[in-house]
Amino acid sequence: MDTVNDPRAAKPIPPTRSNHGWQDVPLEPRDEPLVPVTEAGGRIVDRAEYHRWGLDGALPRSWVRAGVAERLGRVAAGLPAGLTLVVWDGYRPLAVQGRLFDNYLYELAAVHPEMPADALEEAATRYVSRPTRSVLCPPPHLTGGAVDLTLGDAEGTPLDLGTPFDAFVPEAEAHALEDAPGPQRDLRRLLHWAMHDEGFTNYAEEWWHYDHGNQFWGVVTGNAAYYGATDAPE
């Protein structure tokens, strides 16, 4: 896509507020079911990327809370003609979170063998939350209130927004392309504002990660969270 014909693509992404301290956000759990993202509308494409990659335990479908799905449906419906919303991941079982955390920890250890274990774990949390079982601060994807997504063409093929999914590099930061004019920056802007206008917040380190109702969202908006840990769909 050479140009993005939507006024939101011309609106800069402001500096994204840090999620530091998200574990301390008050959590007032709400009883709300998980639903498949595809139930939210025909312009949402589910790729369930970790399952496609063969990650052990990854779900074959992407699920989110019902309220999140409704918002995603409105986001998709409001995109310019010929674009779709492509979901890579939503609800994530704790075992899968653990595998992702361990895999990235091993990668960091191989690159930085001199770093002590606690420093490596802290560095890993920049991109992958710890797989804690705490009911007070569950990983965001365990709540069903976090979603990883991108924009796609009419057939659901992901467009180029600057980096692949789960590329843990500086260019993945939500604000990274603001000084690099071009279609990648414009598509990020379109995605950001489309999601923002439906009440989602963007994780500063990953342009593809958005939250609503969980503690990541709460620390940015100043609200109590209402999506806590939930069980996997049957």
N, C-alpha and C positions, 0 to 999 in steps of 0.2 A: 504494500500500500504506500503510494508516493505522497498522498496528501490526506488529511483528516478534515472532512467538511462538517465541523461541529464547533460552535463557539466555545465549548468547554475546553477544547484543545488549545485555545489561545490563552487560557487562564493559568498562570503559574501555580505550581504546587508550593504552598508555604512550607517553611521548615517544620518538620514533623516532631511533635513532642515526644520525648523519651518515655519509654514504658518502665523506667526505673522505679522500683517500689510497688509494682503491681500486686505483689503478694500480700500487701497490707490493705488493699481495697476491701471494704466490707462486702460480704457475700450473703445475699438473702435469696436462697435458691427458689426457683420457680418450677412448678411441675408442668413441663411442656414437652411433647413428644419429639423425637427425631423423625424426619421425613426425608425421602430421597430428593435430591436437588432438582431432578428432572420433573417433579410434580409442580414446580413453581412456574413452568411456562415452556413453550416450544422453542424459545430462542436461547435456552440454557443447554449446553452440551456437557455431559459428564464423561471425563476421561479417566477418573480414578487412577491417577498416575502411579502411585506406589504399587497397586495391584498389577498394572501394566508392566512395571519393572520387575515383578516377581518377588517383592519383599514379603517375607514370611509373615502371615497374619493380617496383611493389608486387605481391606474390604473391597469387594468387586464393584461396589457402588458408593457414591459419595452421599453422605447424610449430613443434615444440619437441623437445628431446631426449627420448628414450624414457623416461628416469627422471623427467623433469619431467611427461610425459604421465601416467605412472602415478599420480603424486601428485595431479595435477589431477583424475583420475578419482575418487580417494578423496574429494577436497574436494567435488566435485559430488554424489557419492552420499550424503554426510553432510549436505547442505543440507535445510532443512525442505521438506515436501511443497509442490509448486507453484512452487518456485524452480529456476532453472537457472543455470549458470555460462556467461557470455557472453564469448568471447575476441575481443578487438579486434586483437591483434597478437602474434606470437611471434618466430620467427627473422626477421631483417630484413637483406636484402642491403646491402652497403656502399654501393652507389650510391643506394639509397633513404635510407639514413642521411645521406648527403651532401646529398641534396635537402632533407630535413627540416631539417638544420642550416642550410643556406643560406637557406631560406625564413624561418626564425625570425630569423636574423641580419639579413636585409633588413627585417623588421618592427621589430626593435629599432633599427636605424639610422634608420628613418623617424621613430621616436618620440624618439630621442636623437641627433640629428645632431651634437651637440657631442662625443660620446664618441669617443676614439681607437679604432682598429681592434682593438688587443689587448684593450682593456677590453670592447668589444662581444662579442668572441669568448668571453671569460671569462664574461660575463653570460649568453650563450646556453647555456653548458654547465649552467646550473642545471636546464634542462628537456630539452636535447637533447645527447647525448654527441658529441664530435668524431668525425668519420668517419675515424679513424686506421686504417692498415693494419698497425700494430704487432702482432706476434705476442705481445708481452709484456703488452699491455693493450688488447685489442680492445674495441670498444663492446659493452655487455652484450647487446643484441639480436642481434649477430652471432654470439654463442656458442650460441644456442638455449636458454640458461638463463634468459632474461628473458621475461616474459609480461605483456601489458596486458589487463586483464579487468574485468568487473563482474558484478553479479547481474542476472538477468532473470526474467520471469514464466514460466509454464509453456510459453508459445509462443516464448520466447526474445527477447522484447522487453525491452531494457535498462530497468531501474528507475532512479528518480531518486536518485542518491547525492550530490547537491549541486552538481556541475558536470558538463558534458559531458566526453567524452574529449578529451585534449590541450587543455584549457582552462588556459593558463599564467597562473594567477591565484593569489593567496594562499589562496583557499578550496579549492584543489586539494591543499593540504598534507594529509598523512595524518592529522594531529592537529587539523585546523582546526575541526572541528565538535564537538569534545568539550565545549564550553561552550554548545552550541546543541541542547538536547533536541528530539527529534522522530524521525520515521521515517528521514530521510536519515542522521542520526548513527547510528541503530541498525543500518541496513543496512551502513554502513561498518564498524562494529564486528563484525558477523557475518562479513563478508568477511575482515576482518583476522584474526580468530581462526581461522576455517576454514582459511585459508592458512597461518597461523603453525603450527597444529597438525600440518601436513604438511611442515614444514621450510622454508617460504618466508620471506623477509624482504621488508619493504615499503620502497620508496624514500620518503624523508621528504617530498619535494616533490610526489609524485604518488600519490594514494590508489589509483590503478588499476595501478600498476607493482609487480610482484613478481619476485623472483629466487630461484634455487636453483642452487648449484654454480658460479656464475661469481664474478668478483672483487667485484661489488657485494655479493653474499651473503657472500663471504669476509671483507670488511672489517668487516661487522656481527657475524658469528659468531666471528671469530678463527681460521677454518680456511683452509687452502690451497684455492684454487679448482681445479676439475677440468674445467670447460667452457671451452675456448678458442675461438678463431675456427674456424668450419667452413664448408664449401662449401654453396651453395644446393642444395636437393633437386632431383632431376631430374624 
